[in-house]
Structures are given as structure tokens and as C-alpha cells.
Amino acid sequence: MAAPAHPQPPRPPAEQQRLEASLRELFESRITFNRTIGLKVDSFDPHAPRTRIAMHPDLVGHYTYGRLHGGVISSVLDATAGLALMVALADRHREESPEQVMQRFARMGTIDLRVDFLRQGLGREFLAGARVTRLGGRIASVQMTLSNEEGTLIATGAAAYVVS
């Protein structure tokens, strides 16, 4: 996907750092469920944002095999898509202050989520990525992937979100 053309210049580095710090705090700490499962931001790249989660006993869905729970997989994909939308909205509204951009996220919400479980959720760590395929004025679409530390694709997802 080609980088979008922007009429305004990139944010000054200090403002971008403030925005990313605010996004990280929101995503990793203020969203309690993300904090509970240990979900971390791995990249704020507007074209390839990523999250990371370490496997631990509380996330096991099948005690015999030690697989990552399907609900955790779905939640990680949904949250990563939300992060991708946050980053895309921040990139679209470069003229706004970090505080103004953060206010936009209060109106976001999942309206449709599909997850395809491709393989067992086995691994020590999982990396999720998301790509915004459409960012309209009211509705956005995102595609997501979840892989383990060896690069094995565990699940894919597609979702739609209200953004206004």
C-alpha cells in the first residue's frame, strides 16, 4: 500500500514522541484488558503497526497442549487493529496536537470482527500486525495477522470499526 500524500508536513519530532507516549500509555495501561493480558506496542509505523504478547499460564486455552486461548487471539487481533486505526488517524490529522488526536479515539468501536484460526497457538511470544485497508469518515476496515516467534502464522482477521 503506497504512502498517502499529505498536504501538511510531518509532526515535529518532539510532538510525535509525545503522541506516541500518549498512545502507548493508553494502549498498554489505560485499556485494562490489554494490561491484564500483557499486550505491548511493538511499532507505531503508520503502514505496519505491531503489537507483541508473551505467552504465560493465564493465557492458556487448552491445558494439555498449552495453546494460546482463542479468545486471547481474537482480542489481540482486535486490539492491534484498533492500534492501527489510532496510528492512521493520527497520521491523517497531522495538523492536530497530540491531545486533539487522542480525543478522536473515544468514538472508535468494533462493529464487525472475523477471525480465522489457521494453526494452534503454540509459542513463547506472539506478534500481531494490522493494515488499514480503508479509512473513511465514519467506517474503517482493517486486516490483521498473528504469528509466533518463529514466524508461523497462527491466525488472520478482518474487521470493521466506527471511527466517528
Secondary structure, DSSP 8 states (H G I E B T S, - for coil): ------SS----HHHHHHHHHHHHHIIIIISHHHHHHT-EEEE--TTS-EEEEE--GGGEEETTTTEE-HHHHHHHHHHHHHHHHHHHHHHHTTTS-HHHHHHHGGG-EEEEEEEEE-S---SSEEEEEEEEEEE-SSEEEEEEEEEETT--EEEEEEEEEE--
